[in-house]
Amino acid sequence: MKLMKKKLRLMVVIMSVMMISLIVYGAVSLGASGNRWFSSSVNTALRKVKSDVIPGRIYDRDNVPIAFNNDQGERLYHPDELTRRSLAHAVGTKSGLVKNGAETFFSYLLYAYDAGYFTRLSAALTGNLRHGHNLRLSLSSRLSRYVIDHFPSDKSGAVVVMNYRTGEVLVLSSFPNFDPNNQKGVASDPKKPYINNATQWRSAPGSTFKVITLAAAIKNIPDALNHTYTCNGALEVGDITITDAGMASHGEITLQKALTVSCNIAFAQLALELGDEKLRETAQAFGLDDHILFSDLVVENSIYPKRNRTAREIAWTGPGQSALAVTPLQMCMVAAAIANDGEMMEPKLLLQAVDNSRVGKAQMSANVYKTPLTKPEADLLTQAMREVVKSGTGRRAAVPGLPIAGKTGSSQIDGQEKTNAWFIGFIDDKTLPYAVCVVVNDAGEGSRQAAPIAAKIFEFLNQNR
Ligand SMILES: [Zn+2]
């Protein structure tokens, strides 16, 4: 009998542990991906709720209304067309044309899905529509509109601007864009202007990736920046020959100088010296290969290649080619982590949600997402990137009086005549803590096509501080 009791008690303990872990698992997974579930189109409860709720308004960080219902119940966006276009991908549309824009991703707030029983009952009895919660996003409608003025109108690409201390996203713009007040024909446009190139599009980042290769060197090679290589203008690895832009030949070159002038040959040699594992470790420390589940944004995972890691592919990874597949948002976060003493903040879009009586429903809190670098490592990379803008390929990103750090990239894409132009960088001043990523596709060199756009953005941020 005693034995029986003991066994029974053990069973109860085991069952309780199983129950508790199930509950905890459920709570954690709902917490992590609740937005995804609420915004999913298979959620029929939400579809029902949509018909008896007036969705909340969406404001930008300066309280400018950017999405709102008119008296006829139509959903409208900012009155200026270019401003609407600049925000179209981040804000999204009520129709869900943009996957995971704020309009759909935050629908559980916009439609006040958390309303209590009595609120719903009194609305049902009186026949009045309920009000959803109003959102204030971290986006700057003025800066987003300004970016449109400086991005070549015939090119595709993306621009991301983040506060590197808090993770607040000020600009998340994609090109080509569309007018959310007039969506006719957009869904069938072969250019797919509804795709968000900042978060849903991935590509080799070209030489902007050299900051990650250099980070791996700083972690693994003593006095890495003074480590020297020989650049003869061509490096044969397997069946390919790696060359430099403009068929340059740099001779004996330190890693610092190799970053400044963007020498592919030194970085290919460095990649071979470090080996695939060390490169991969550092890339993963910066968030590549993660299964990203941010609270405010849906982002494609960025990838460090796994298969076919031959010497030729490893060498080609050093200067940011091979099968690397990275989003512009991820590369902005890489620059932001270097700027922020090695701490990578989770990107945030929602500053605040309040209900119709101004009672708070959600509030932004800054989260460290990863810590890819120690402060001394981040300081070394910052100095190296400042030199790029001071005397190297990033000179066109310079703004007089501002301490700008950055790296250019020109990634080669099969089937394209010109390279994709990239620039990542930041203002090395914690009182003006902004990082950017600019990508202009099929445009040529990052130094000529992307860096000047970044300079314009830095200027704006300085003038509007
Ligand atoms: Zn070289």
Boltz pocket constraint, residues with backbone or C-beta under 6 A from the ligand:
constraints:
  - pocket:
      binder: B
      contacts: [[A, 231], [A, 233], [A, 244], [A, 248], [A, 249], [A, 250], [A, 251], [A, 262], [A, 263], [A, 264], [A, 265], [A, 266]]
      max_distance: 6.0
